[in-house]
Amino acid sequence: MSLHNWSTRWLKLSLAILLLILLCSLGLFLHLLASHSSSESAPMINQVRLKVNPMLLELEQNHHRFADPVVQERIRAAASKENIPFSYVELDGQIKLSSVPSSEGTLVNLRSALHYNLADVLQLADGHESLDIAFPVMDGPDGHQIGNAIFTVPRSLLFVQKTSTVPVFLLGALLILSLLLMFLLYTIVRRIKGQMLIPINQLKHHAESILKGKYDEKIQYQRTDEIGDLYAMLDLMRMELMYLSTQRIRQEKAQKELITNISHDLKTPITTIKAYIDAISQGVCEDEDTLKEYLDIMQIHTDKTARLVEDLLVHALHELGQISVEPQERYSRSVFENMLRPIAHIVQSHGLTYEQLGPIPDVLIRIDPVRIEQVISNLISNALKHTAPGDYIRIHAEVHSGQFKLTITDSGRGIQVQDMPFVFERYFRGGSSPNSTPIQEGTGLGLSICKSIIEAHGGQIHFSSKNGQETLFQFSLPLC
């Protein structure tokens, strides 16, 4: 189940439960309000006793002084203060003292006027708002009854409204909390949708574009949170894939050009060799000098073919990470003199000046002579391509900082500034200067192979060049 469907179902279920709680709470709340407004509690005589007790005490304590006007006025004042009319009836039925002085001295029917039982009082009241309740008046705490006090009390004094403040408050709080929880739930789901589901769907779209090879669409996210970090990482991945794709396309194109160039370069010397072999087979060579000349030409083209095949082999081994370098401990002077002696002849045969500055230091180094000779041959060959008759190629060897360093300098056209960052890259052949004649095209593998061989020896190679003046290549090998 997708996150979107899960969150939608979860929200609906949670809202349904909350709505059910809300409806039940609302129904209970309305029921409590209705019962609070319509129902009364059971009648309570204690409320009446508390109200009339001060007057009963006055009557009991002053019953022998009822003739005194001061006593009468005090008792009537107490009744007036409580707002409860009263009548004091003696045992013979005569009203001795009353809130209404005009009724004093009259006789009442004790059988019908005296009601001590609260149920009888309520039955006789028949819905009236005032009730007549009788209380016996005693002569002291342990004395005998001397009369009766009839009090007219309001009905509300007997019935107290049920108090349901706490339940109503709790239900109100429950309703408010339910609404608040519903709002928070809605907000959370909305946030999940806005800040997770929508960005994830957009990420899915970007990932599909990358899978289809569409790397140009930039991946952006405005917020700086975890999703924003994920967007940034995916955009970095997109840029890296775009770079690798561009490199792969460029490499495939360069490899196709390499195969084409090598095929062309191999075809020319092989055709030449075949032509001279055919000429020799047909007896065209009339003398030994002509035969020797033919053989020299065939030797030159054979060497060229061998160099092309060797470059291609080293390149293939380098691609596989299996370039064959077998260093041995050798003394540098004898090794490099054997390498440089034929090179001097090649440089001079091209009409250039060959210079060797000082003797070669004789130190012990770890070297693969075959591979290092290949490096020097590539550097010299590269220098010959960029020089003209009258220029010079200078060789200088030295020992510095625990390294054997060999420097090859030529006074040729130099390297253009825009080509310098790519000199050691595979398949790169550089461009010719606008003011110079086009140079001979190569495979673009020579300097890349040189760098691989030197690094396999644990050394380094670098260059410096001034366009139109000179170029310097230097490689170093560690001493033993």
Disulfide bonds with the S-S distance in Angstrom:
none
